[in-house]
Amino acid sequence: MMASTVKMMAKPRTWFFLLGVAVLIVLPLPDGWMNNMQKTMVSRIMVFAVYAMAYDILRGYTGFIHLGFALFIGGGAYFTGILFVHIAKSIPLLLVAVAGTMVYSVLWALLVGRVAASGGSLLATAMITMAFGEIMRNVMERWRAVTNGADGLNYKVPAPFDDRMFMYYLCLGFMLVMLFVLLRLIHSPTGRVLQGIRENEQRAIFLGYNTNRGRSIALIIAGMSAGLAGVVYGLLNRFVNTDLLNMQMTYNAMLYSLIGGTGTLVGAIVGSAVVIYFQNILLNLRAVHPIFERWLLFFGALYIVVIMFMPEGIVGYVNRLMAKRKQSGARRKA
């Protein structure tokens, strides 16, 4: 056990990851290095990284396309906002929001899993999941007495969640814990089954695996992870509206994982950082020249460049370069 741990820690990628974590830990500490806006932006990146990792469990490791995935992160944020607005802002109610989000996520995951098990095609299942997401968005938009419709809910959060520094480290810890949990999942026997479903579901069935159960497990874990991301996002943003439930939020999860590297988990972190930081730069440049009002054009160009030159994503591209370098080194030694 100790030898395998030492071997793992000796990997360059592990050291780069630990260096990145160390930078994130010390980055906000010197006074004046980061203002509250920058802390919030980095915190958002870390929350959406968890959301993208949850989606990667489905798309990257199970091969399941969920076009209504935003209903999980939106549900978590709405649970938090509704309780804080209509009852009180308190830590016990936050725990209730977490518990409610877990139940909500499991129920939706089981429903989607049942639909997927009904024998429909991959495209039909994807379209049905999109319909589920739209149903939830319409419910939240029309239930104005509780959700305030499309205008959304503004609310305050209890201490210490009202402190930006505390939220920064909460988001960092949340991202690291979820990365560890999801990595343990994909390297477990269950995770191997999920990857078998992705590669060849019929072969997995012939080997005796219950692929419907495996897909349901993936949906439950991904849904709960995204729901928790919604709760943390609600604490960070202190505002929620139906934009968090629309199709664009699902596309964002897909975009983060594709640019960072599908089927890597760490790629979701890298993709979230690249996309959100690049988007923030473009939005700030709108005051420089009117062309940046069309910032989505530049955003689309970035996506095209990554897909053309790094179809496996940034992390996948780096992994391929490192594998080639390792092979070259082995040949020289031989």
Order of alpha helices (4+ residues) and beta strands (2+ residues): alpha-alpha-alpha-alpha-alpha-alpha-alpha-beta-alpha-alpha-alpha-alpha-beta-alpha-alpha-alpha-alpha
